[in-house]
Amino acid sequence: MRRPPTLAAAVVLVLTAFPVPASASATVVDLGVLPGGDASRANAIDPAGTVVGHSTTTGGAVHAASWAADGRIADLGTLPGDTSSTADGISDTGIVFGHSYTDDGPTHAVRWVGGVIEELRPLPGHVKTVANAINARGTVVGVSVGTDYTDQHAVAWDRSGRTIALPALPGDPASAAISVNDAGVIVGHSGPYTAINDQHPLVWAPDGRVTRLSHEGADHGIAVGVNNAGTVAATIVDRDNHLNVVRFAPDGRGSHLGTDVEASAIGEDGTVLGSRSDLGRLYGARWRAGSTEAEFLSHTYRIAAVNRSGIAVGGTKSGPRGSRPMLWTLDENPSVDLPTLGGGKGIASDVDDRGTAVGSSPLRGGAWRAVKWQF
């Protein structure tokens, strides 16, 4: 399951106020830009070391880009008639998904297989598509949108290019698919196009059957992630309208992780990522595999991604306007500052299982660039 490349008494607050320095072996590499460009961003990395994101090009247009493990950059292009594109995620098998668009036209979800772009088409009568996640088979899930933006329907696109409408609960007018695992289990939500407390968290089985998740009688909220074990992370709204993070086992049994918190993702080992909002301040949270204790690790920015070992990356507030890139280990003092290109700022967006993270960092006084960290 790959996504781009977003709290009651059960929560124990763990604050790390002073990040420990990055190890001497942590290095940052500027991945560069496409010809004629000056800025770039890395969004995701696959097990082979391929990085995807986007870069400006001649004339200032933005194009989806990929960087091979040896650093070679490739322009992934756009759909015919579009001017810009972004690569937002990559599967464990190297299949890329993202979006192609013009400044004044609809956004098109796209997929690149072997570097060749293909449009992920909307449902009949719809005009826009949004891709949210991809699995190892290349199945992409997301949303098909009509001319009225409230007309949204959860969809999946299989490798043949078929657009598959995923059923919402009876009476629910809108839906969205957010995550998919390698077995084809999809999670998301359906309900009115309104607040989270009107949504129903859903799981779609590979055969299309839909199941509503519930915990202690509460069945409103959204399911945000599913790993290859079938474990689901969800935000559940209780009867008092408090948001709760729940980790659901494949059989539907839920473990309560905290109140007044929201879930954003789940890792392959069962680590759950999320956040708490307190008086307008956001704190990024991590619940380690098998634990119901929350670690609040970042300020202002959410934790972006977690690898199979539970190591997480993202950003945290740095000064009045900006973030610094961070890595959080499983040590007693988990916070590690990642080095920057010279501007003192940055943010990490993904991390693999071999000691590589990717993201972006500005040159001193200059544009932001896609970067890769080795740690």
Secondary structure by P-SEA (a helix, b strand, c coil): ccccccccccbbbbbbcccccccccbbbbccccccccccccccccccccccccccccccbbbbbbcccccccccccccccccccccccccccccccccccccccbbbbbbcccccbbbbbcccccccbbbbcccccccbbbbbbbcccccbbbbbcccccbbbbbbbcccccccbbbcccccccccccccccccccccbbbbcccccbbbbbbbccccccccccccccccbbbbbbbccccbbbbbbbccccbbbbcccccccccccccbbbbbccccccbbbbbbbccccccccccccccccccccccccccccccccccbbbbbccccccccbbbbbcccccccccccccccbbbbbbbbcccbbbbbbcccc
